[in-house]
Amino acid sequence: MRVRFLGTSAAMPSAARAHISFVLWAGQPVLVECGPTAPWQLLRAGLDHREISDLFISHVHGDHSLGLPMFLTLGELEGRPWPLRVHCPISAVERLKLLGSTCYPSLGRLVEERVQWIGLEEGESGPRGLEGGATMRSASGTHSVPQVAYRFDFGGRSIVYSGDTGPAAAIRELARGCSLLLHEATWSESIDGRTSTDHTSAQQAGRLAREAGAERLGLVHLHKDYLAREAELLAEARESFGGEVFLPNDGDEIEV
């Protein structure tokens, strides 16, 4: 399994970090999250959007979903193979369809006929087989709108992505024994003492990784206020987790 980070920031990007998004190769490439600049992020990384047939969106907040209309439009203009399969919370399906047709009325027919919507119920879902041989499971986190975390298993390795969430027991169980946990770390308790019910601090992410028995922890969805203070975020997470902790930059690629 291989991951290419297209963006690593929280809702407000910085000059160094675009909105959270990454491509995962697990038999075939899949795109996880589709924020406002997702097509540009793929282009900057030298990746062909037409090779991606599965898109996973954790929830409908703009930094995770506003790029969908442009992603669909690009596919229509440049001849992508259809259908595109969009995985998301079941409550988000109609809102994402409306988002597309609001931006471009011509997308109304496309979202009904050329997109396969895979709405995920709240709670644990799966496993579901994906093209290329990977399997996917999901679980609900704790956020201000319905959201799902994803687990991808392929070739004896596993990656879990939390989406936006406060510390959640369901995600801890989803991540049980995973090779890599990519968990949001929007806040820092060591820098400014910030915590909330719908986002996670670096320390809380480390604690959840330890409780889940994850092998590695990657901190993502970073607040712009912590730019150039990444070492402090890493140290905070390491207080709770004894495994490898890293903080990817936009453009980084790792093997799992």
Contacts in CASP RR format, 6 or more apart in sequence:
PFRMAT RR
TARGET T0000
AUTHOR 0000-0000-0000
METHOD contacts of the structure
MODEL  1
MRVRFLGTSAAMPSAARAHISFVLWAGQPVLVECGPTAPWQLLRAGLDHR
EISDLFISHVHGDHSLGLPMFLTLGELEGRPWPLRVHCPISAVERLKLLG
STCYPSLGRLVEERVQWIGLEEGESGPRGLEGGATMRSASGTHSVPQVAY
RFDFGGRSIVYSGDTGPAAAIRELARGCSLLLHEATWSESIDGRTSTDHT
SAQQAGRLAREAGAERLGLVHLHKDYLAREAELLAEARESFGGEVFLPND
GDEIEV
1 24 0 8 1.000
1 25 0 8 1.000
1 26 0 8 1.000
1 152 0 8 1.000
1 154 0 8 1.000
1 155 0 8 1.000
1 157 0 8 1.000
1 159 0 8 1.000
1 179 0 8 1.000
1 255 0 8 1.000
1 256 0 8 1.000
2 24 0 8 1.000
2 25 0 8 1.000
2 253 0 8 1.000
2 254 0 8 1.000
2 255 0 8 1.000
2 256 0 8 1.000
3 22 0 8 1.000
3 23 0 8 1.000
3 24 0 8 1.000
3 25 0 8 1.000
3 159 0 8 1.000
3 180 0 8 1.000
3 182 0 8 1.000
3 253 0 8 1.000
3 254 0 8 1.000
3 256 0 8 1.000
4 22 0 8 1.000
4 23 0 8 1.000
4 25 0 8 1.000
4 45 0 8 1.000
4 47 0 8 1.000
4 251 0 8 1.000
4 252 0 8 1.000
4 253 0 8 1.000
5 21 0 8 1.000
5 22 0 8 1.000
5 220 0 8 1.000
5 248 0 8 1.000
5 249 0 8 1.000
5 250 0 8 1.000
5 251 0 8 1.000
5 252 0 8 1.000
5 253 0 8 1.000
6 18 0 8 1.000
6 21 0 8 1.000
6 22 0 8 1.000
6 23 0 8 1.000
6 38 0 8 1.000
6 41 0 8 1.000
6 42 0 8 1.000
6 44 0 8 1.000
6 45 0 8 1.000
6 250 0 8 1.000
6 251 0 8 1.000
7 17 0 8 1.000
7 18 0 8 1.000
7 19 0 8 1.000
7 20 0 8 1.000
7 21 0 8 1.000
7 22 0 8 1.000
7 41 0 8 1.000
7 250 0 8 1.000
7 251 0 8 1.000
8 17 0 8 1.000
8 18 0 8 1.000
8 20 0 8 1.000
8 220 0 8 1.000
8 221 0 8 1.000
8 222 0 8 1.000
8 247 0 8 1.000
8 248 0 8 1.000
8 249 0 8 1.000
8 250 0 8 1.000
9 17 0 8 1.000
9 18 0 8 1.000
9 19 0 8 1.000
9 20 0 8 1.000
9 63 0 8 1.000
9 221 0 8 1.000
9 222 0 8 1.000
9 223 0 8 1.000
9 224 0 8 1.000
10 20 0 8 1.000
10 63 0 8 1.000
10 184 0 8 1.000
10 186 0 8 1.000
10 221 0 8 1.000
10 222 0 8 1.000
10 223 0 8 1.000
10 224 0 8 1.000
11 19 0 8 1.000
11 61 0 8 1.000
11 62 0 8 1.000
11 63 0 8 1.000
12 223 0 8 1.000
12 224 0 8 1.000
13 19 0 8 1.000
13 63 0 8 1.000
13 224 0 8 1.000
14 224 0 8 1.000
14 227 0 8 1.000
15 227 0 8 1.000
16 227 0 8 1.000
16 249 0 8 1.000
16 250 0 8 1.000
17 222 0 8 1.000
17 224 0 8 1.000
17 227 0 8 1.000
17 249 0 8 1.000
17 250 0 8 1.000
18 37 0 8 1.000
18 41 0 8 1.000
18 250 0 8 1.000
19 33 0 8 1.000
19 35 0 8 1.000
19 36 0 8 1.000
19 37 0 8 1.000
19 38 0 8 1.000
19 41 0 8 1.000
19 63 0 8 1.000
19 64 0 8 1.000
20 33 0 8 1.000
20 63 0 8 1.000
20 64 0 8 1.000
20 163 0 8 1.000
20 184 0 8 1.000
20 220 0 8 1.000
20 221 0 8 1.000
21 31 0 8 1.000
21 32 0 8 1.000
21 33 0 8 1.000
21 34 0 8 1.000
21 35 0 8 1.000
21 38 0 8 1.000
21 41 0 8 1.000
22 31 0 8 1.000
22 32 0 8 1.000
22 33 0 8 1.000
22 161 0 8 1.000
22 182 0 8 1.000
23 29 0 8 1.000
23 30 0 8 1.000
23 31 0 8 1.000
23 32 0 8 1.000
23 42 0 8 1.000
23 45 0 8 1.000
23 47 0 8 1.000
23 52 0 8 1.000
24 30 0 8 1.000
24 32 0 8 1.000
24 152 0 8 1.000
24 159 0 8 1.000
26 130 0 8 1.000
26 132 0 8 1.000
26 133 0 8 1.000
26 134 0 8 1.000
26 152 0 8 1.000
26 154 0 8 1.000
26 159 0 8 1.000
27 131 0 8 1.000
27 132 0 8 1.000
27 133 0 8 1.000
27 134 0 8 1.000
27 154 0 8 1.000
28 51 0 8 1.000
28 53 0 8 1.000
28 54 0 8 1.000
28 130 0 8 1.000
28 131 0 8 1.000
28 132 0 8 1.000
28 134 0 8 1.000
29 47 0 8 1.000
29 51 0 8 1.000
29 52 0 8 1.000
30 52 0 8 1.000
30 53 0 8 1.000
30 54 0 8 1.000
30 55 0 8 1.000
30 56 0 8 1.000
30 130 0 8 1.000
30 152 0 8 1.000
31 38 0 8 1.000
31 42 0 8 1.000
31 52 0 8 1.000
31 54 0 8 1.000
31 55 0 8 1.000
31 56 0 8 1.000
32 55 0 8 1.000
32 56 0 8 1.000
32 58 0 8 1.000
32 150 0 8 1.000
32 161 0 8 1.000
33 56 0 8 1.000
33 57 0 8 1.000
33 58 0 8 1.000
33 64 0 8 1.000
33 65 0 8 1.000
33 163 0 8 1.000
34 55 0 8 1.000
34 57 0 8 1.000
34 64 0 8 1.000
34 65 0 8 1.000
34 66 0 8 1.000
34 67 0 8 1.000
34 68 0 8 1.000
34 71 0 8 1.000
35 62 0 8 1.000
35 63 0 8 1.000
35 64 0 8 1.000
35 65 0 8 1.000
35 66 0 8 1.000
35 67 0 8 1.000
35 68 0 8 1.000
36 62 0 8 1.000
36 63 0 8 1.000
36 66 0 8 1.000
36 67 0 8 1.000
37 67 0 8 1.000
38 67 0 8 1.000
38 68 0 8 1.000
38 70 0 8 1.000
38 71 0 8 1.000
39 49 0 8 1.000
39 67 0 8 1.000
39 70 0 8 1.000
39 71 0 8 1.000
39 74 0 8 1.000
41 250 0 8 1.000
42 48 0 8 1.000
42 49 0 8 1.000
45 251 0 8 1.000
49 71 0 8 1.000
49 74 0 8 1.000
49 75 0 8 1.000
49 78 0 8 1.000
49 80 0 8 1.000
50 75 0 8 1.000
50 78 0 8 1.000
50 79 0 8 1.000
50 80 0 8 1.000
50 81 0 8 1.000
52 84 0 8 1.000
53 81 0 8 1.000
53 83 0 8 1.000
53 84 0 8 1.000
53 85 0 8 1.000
53 131 0 8 1.000
54 84 0 8 1.000
54 85 0 8 1.000
54 87 0 8 1.000
54 130 0 8 1.000
54 131 0 8 1.000
55 68 0 8 1.000
55 71 0 8 1.000
55 84 0 8 1.000
55 85 0 8 1.000
55 86 0 8 1.000
55 87 0 8 1.000
56 87 0 8 1.000
56 88 0 8 1.000
56 136 0 8 1.000
56 150 0 8 1.000
57 64 0 8 1.000
57 65 0 8 1.000
57 68 0 8 1.000
57 86 0 8 1.000
57 87 0 8 1.000
57 88 0 8 1.000
57 92 0 8 1.000
57 96 0 8 1.000
58 64 0 8 1.000
58 88 0 8 1.000
58 89 0 8 1.000
58 147 0 8 1.000
58 148 0 8 1.000
58 149 0 8 1.000
58 150 0 8 1.000
58 161 0 8 1.000
58 163 0 8 1.000
58 164 0 8 1.000
59 65 0 8 1.000
59 88 0 8 1.000
59 89 0 8 1.000
59 92 0 8 1.000
59 143 0 8 1.000
59 145 0 8 1.000
59 146 0 8 1.000
59 147 0 8 1.000
59 148 0 8 1.000
59 163 0 8 1.000
59 164 0 8 1.000
60 88 0 8 1.000
60 89 0 8 1.000
60 92 0 8 1.000
60 95 0 8 1.000
60 96 0 8 1.000
60 99 0 8 1.000
60 145 0 8 1.000
61 145 0 8 1.000
61 164 0 8 1.000
64 163 0 8 1.000
64 164 0 8 1.000
65 88 0 8 1.000
65 92 0 8 1.000
65 96 0 8 1.000
65 99 0 8 1.000
66 99 0 8 1.000
68 86 0 8 1.000
68 96 0 8 1.000
68 99 0 8 1.000
68 100 0 8 1.000
69 99 0 8 1.000
69 100 0 8 1.000
69 102 0 8 1.000
69 103 0 8 1.000
69 104 0 8 1.000
69 107 0 8 1.000
70 103 0 8 1.000
72 84 0 8 1.000
72 100 0 8 1.000
72 107 0 8 1.000
72 110 0 8 1.000
72 111 0 8 1.000
72 115 0 8 1.000
73 104 0 8 1.000
73 107 0 8 1.000
74 80 0 8 1.000
75 84 0 8 1.000
76 107 0 8 1.000
76 110 0 8 1.000
82 114 0 8 1.000
82 115 0 8 1.000
83 114 0 8 1.000
83 115 0 8 1.000
83 116 0 8 1.000
84 114 0 8 1.000
84 115 0 8 1.000
84 116 0 8 1.000
85 115 0 8 1.000
85 116 0 8 1.000
85 118 0 8 1.000
86 96 0 8 1.000
86 115 0 8 1.000
86 116 0 8 1.000
86 117 0 8 1.000
86 118 0 8 1.000
87 118 0 8 1.000
87 119 0 8 1.000
87 120 0 8 1.000
87 136 0 8 1.000
87 138 0 8 1.000
87 150 0 8 1.000
88 96 0 8 1.000
88 117 0 8 1.000
88 118 0 8 1.000
88 119 0 8 1.000
88 120 0 8 1.000
88 148 0 8 1.000
89 119 0 8 1.000
89 120 0 8 1.000
89 122 0 8 1.000
89 146 0 8 1.000
89 147 0 8 1.000
89 148 0 8 1.000
90 119 0 8 1.000
90 120 0 8 1.000
90 121 0 8 1.000
90 122 0 8 1.000
91 146 0 8 1.000
92 119 0 8 1.000
92 146 0 8 1.000
93 117 0 8 1.000
93 119 0 8 1.000
96 111 0 8 1.000
96 117 0 8 1.000
97 108 0 8 1.000
97 111 0 8 1.000
97 112 0 8 1.000
97 117 0 8 1.000
100 107 0 8 1.000
100 108 0 8 1.000
100 111 0 8 1.000
101 107 0 8 1.000
101 108 0 8 1.000
101 111 0 8 1.000
118 128 0 8 1.000
120 138 0 8 1.000
120 148 0 8 1.000
122 140 0 8 1.000
122 146 0 8 1.000
123 138 0 8 1.000
123 139 0 8 1.000
123 140 0 8 1.000
123 170 0 8 1.000
124 137 0 8 1.000
124 138 0 8 1.000
124 139 0 8 1.000
124 140 0 8 1.000
124 170 0 8 1.000
124 173 0 8 1.000
124 174 0 8 1.000
125 137 0 8 1.000
125 138 0 8 1.000
125 139 0 8 1.000
125 148 0 8 1.000
126 135 0 8 1.000
126 136 0 8 1.000
126 137 0 8 1.000
126 138 0 8 1.000
127 135 0 8 1.000
127 136 0 8 1.000
127 137 0 8 1.000
127 153 0 8 1.000
128 135 0 8 1.000
128 136 0 8 1.000
128 137 0 8 1.000
129 135 0 8 1.000
129 136 0 8 1.000
130 136 0 8 1.000
130 152 0 8 1.000
133 154 0 8 1.000
134 152 0 8 1.000
134 153 0 8 1.000
134 154 0 8 1.000
135 152 0 8 1.000
135 153 0 8 1.000
135 154 0 8 1.000
136 150 0 8 1.000
136 151 0 8 1.000
136 152 0 8 1.000
136 153 0 8 1.000
137 150 0 8 1.000
137 151 0 8 1.000
137 153 0 8 1.000
137 174 0 8 1.000
138 148 0 8 1.000
138 149 0 8 1.000
138 150 0 8 1.000
138 151 0 8 1.000
138 174 0 8 1.000
139 148 0 8 1.000
139 149 0 8 1.000
139 151 0 8 1.000
139 168 0 8 1.000
139 170 0 8 1.000
139 171 0 8 1.000
139 173 0 8 1.000
139 174 0 8 1.000
140 146 0 8 1.000
140 147 0 8 1.000
140 148 0 8 1.000
140 149 0 8 1.000
140 168 0 8 1.000
140 170 0 8 1.000
141 147 0 8 1.000
141 148 0 8 1.000
141 149 0 8 1.000
141 162 0 8 1.000
141 163 0 8 1.000
141 165 0 8 1.000
141 166 0 8 1.000
141 168 0 8 1.000
141 170 0 8 1.000
141 171 0 8 1.000
142 165 0 8 1.000
142 166 0 8 1.000
142 167 0 8 1.000
142 168 0 8 1.000
142 197 0 8 1.000
142 198 0 8 1.000
143 163 0 8 1.000
143 164 0 8 1.000
143 165 0 8 1.000
143 166 0 8 1.000
143 198 0 8 1.000
144 198 0 8 1.000
147 163 0 8 1.000
147 164 0 8 1.000
147 165 0 8 1.000
148 163 0 8 1.000
149 160 0 8 1.000
149 161 0 8 1.000
149 162 0 8 1.000
149 163 0 8 1.000
149 165 0 8 1.000
149 168 0 8 1.000
149 170 0 8 1.000
149 171 0 8 1.000
149 174 0 8 1.000
150 160 0 8 1.000
150 161 0 8 1.000
151 158 0 8 1.000
151 159 0 8 1.000
151 160 0 8 1.000
151 161 0 8 1.000
151 174 0 8 1.000
151 175 0 8 1.000
151 178 0 8 1.000
152 158 0 8 1.000
152 159 0 8 1.000
152 160 0 8 1.000
156 179 0 8 1.000
157 179 0 8 1.000
157 180 0 8 1.000
157 256 0 8 1.000
158 177 0 8 1.000
158 178 0 8 1.000
158 179 0 8 1.000
158 180 0 8 1.000
159 178 0 8 1.000
159 179 0 8 1.000
159 180 0 8 1.000
159 181 0 8 1.000
159 182 0 8 1.000
159 256 0 8 1.000
160 171 0 8 1.000
160 174 0 8 1.000
160 175 0 8 1.000
160 178 0 8 1.000
160 180 0 8 1.000
160 181 0 8 1.000
160 182 0 8 1.000
160 183 0 8 1.000
160 214 0 8 1.000
161 182 0 8 1.000
162 171 0 8 1.000
162 181 0 8 1.000
162 182 0 8 1.000
162 183 0 8 1.000
162 184 0 8 1.000
162 200 0 8 1.000
162 205 0 8 1.000
163 184 0 8 1.000
163 221 0 8 1.000
164 184 0 8 1.000
164 186 0 8 1.000
164 198 0 8 1.000
164 199 0 8 1.000
164 221 0 8 1.000
165 171 0 8 1.000
165 184 0 8 1.000
165 198 0 8 1.000
165 199 0 8 1.000
165 200 0 8 1.000
166 196 0 8 1.000
166 197 0 8 1.000
166 198 0 8 1.000
166 199 0 8 1.000
166 200 0 8 1.000
166 204 0 8 1.000
167 200 0 8 1.000
167 204 0 8 1.000
167 207 0 8 1.000
167 208 0 8 1.000
171 183 0 8 1.000
171 208 0 8 1.000
172 208 0 8 1.000
172 211 0 8 1.000
172 212 0 8 1.000
173 212 0 8 1.000
175 181 0 8 1.000
175 208 0 8 1.000
175 209 0 8 1.000
175 212 0 8 1.000
175 213 0 8 1.000
175 214 0 8 1.000
176 212 0 8 1.000
176 213 0 8 1.000
177 212 0 8 1.000
177 213 0 8 1.000
177 214 0 8 1.000
177 215 0 8 1.000
178 212 0 8 1.000
178 213 0 8 1.000
178 214 0 8 1.000
178 215 0 8 1.000
179 214 0 8 1.000
179 215 0 8 1.000
179 216 0 8 1.000
179 256 0 8 1.000
180 214 0 8 1.000
180 215 0 8 1.000
180 216 0 8 1.000
180 217 0 8 1.000
180 218 0 8 1.000
180 256 0 8 1.000
181 208 0 8 1.000
181 209 0 8 1.000
181 212 0 8 1.000
181 214 0 8 1.000
181 216 0 8 1.000
181 217 0 8 1.000
181 218 0 8 1.000
182 218 0 8 1.000
182 220 0 8 1.000
183 200 0 8 1.000
183 205 0 8 1.000
183 206 0 8 1.000
183 208 0 8 1.000
183 209 0 8 1.000
183 217 0 8 1.000
183 218 0 8 1.000
183 219 0 8 1.000
183 220 0 8 1.000
184 199 0 8 1.000
184 200 0 8 1.000
184 205 0 8 1.000
184 219 0 8 1.000
184 220 0 8 1.000
184 221 0 8 1.000
185 200 0 8 1.000
185 201 0 8 1.000
185 202 0 8 1.000
185 205 0 8 1.000
185 219 0 8 1.000
185 220 0 8 1.000
185 221 0 8 1.000
185 222 0 8 1.000
185 233 0 8 1.000
185 237 0 8 1.000
186 196 0 8 1.000
186 199 0 8 1.000
186 200 0 8 1.000
186 201 0 8 1.000
186 221 0 8 1.000
186 222 0 8 1.000
186 223 0 8 1.000
187 193 0 8 1.000
187 194 0 8 1.000
187 195 0 8 1.000
187 196 0 8 1.000
187 199 0 8 1.000
187 200 0 8 1.000
187 201 0 8 1.000
187 202 0 8 1.000
187 223 0 8 1.000
188 194 0 8 1.000
188 201 0 8 1.000
188 202 0 8 1.000
188 203 0 8 1.000
188 223 0 8 1.000
188 226 0 8 1.000
188 229 0 8 1.000
188 232 0 8 1.000
188 233 0 8 1.000
188 236 0 8 1.000
189 195 0 8 1.000
189 201 0 8 1.000
189 202 0 8 1.000
189 203 0 8 1.000
189 204 0 8 1.000
189 236 0 8 1.000
190 202 0 8 1.000
190 203 0 8 1.000
190 232 0 8 1.000
190 235 0 8 1.000
190 236 0 8 1.000
191 226 0 8 1.000
191 229 0 8 1.000
191 232 0 8 1.000
191 233 0 8 1.000
191 236 0 8 1.000
192 225 0 8 1.000
193 201 0 8 1.000
194 201 0 8 1.000
195 201 0 8 1.000
195 204 0 8 1.000
199 221 0 8 1.000
200 208 0 8 1.000
201 236 0 8 1.000
202 219 0 8 1.000
202 233 0 8 1.000
202 234 0 8 1.000
202 236 0 8 1.000
202 237 0 8 1.000
203 236 0 8 1.000
203 237 0 8 1.000
203 239 0 8 1.000
203 240 0 8 1.000
204 240 0 8 1.000
205 217 0 8 1.000
205 219 0 8 1.000
205 237 0 8 1.000
205 241 0 8 1.000
206 217 0 8 1.000
206 237 0 8 1.000
206 238 0 8 1.000
206 239 0 8 1.000
206 240 0 8 1.000
206 241 0 8 1.000
206 245 0 8 1.000
207 240 0 8 1.000
207 241 0 8 1.000
209 217 0 8 1.000
209 237 0 8 1.000
209 240 0 8 1.000
209 241 0 8 1.000
209 243 0 8 1.000
209 245 0 8 1.000
210 240 0 8 1.000
210 241 0 8 1.000
210 242 0 8 1.000
214 241 0 8 1.000
214 243 0 8 1.000
215 243 0 8 1.000
215 244 0 8 1.000
216 243 0 8 1.000
216 244 0 8 1.000
216 245 0 8 1.000
216 246 0 8 1.000
216 256 0 8 1.000
217 237 0 8 1.000
217 241 0 8 1.000
217 243 0 8 1.000
217 244 0 8 1.000
217 245 0 8 1.000
217 246 0 8 1.000
218 245 0 8 1.000
218 246 0 8 1.000
218 247 0 8 1.000
218 248 0 8 1.000
219 233 0 8 1.000
219 234 0 8 1.000
219 237 0 8 1.000
219 245 0 8 1.000
219 246 0 8 1.000
219 247 0 8 1.000
220 248 0 8 1.000
222 230 0 8 1.000
222 233 0 8 1.000
222 247 0 8 1.000
226 232 0 8 1.000
226 233 0 8 1.000
230 247 0 8 1.000
233 247 0 8 1.000
234 245 0 8 1.000
234 246 0 8 1.000
234 247 0 8 1.000
237 245 0 8 1.000
238 245 0 8 1.000
248 254 0 8 1.000
END
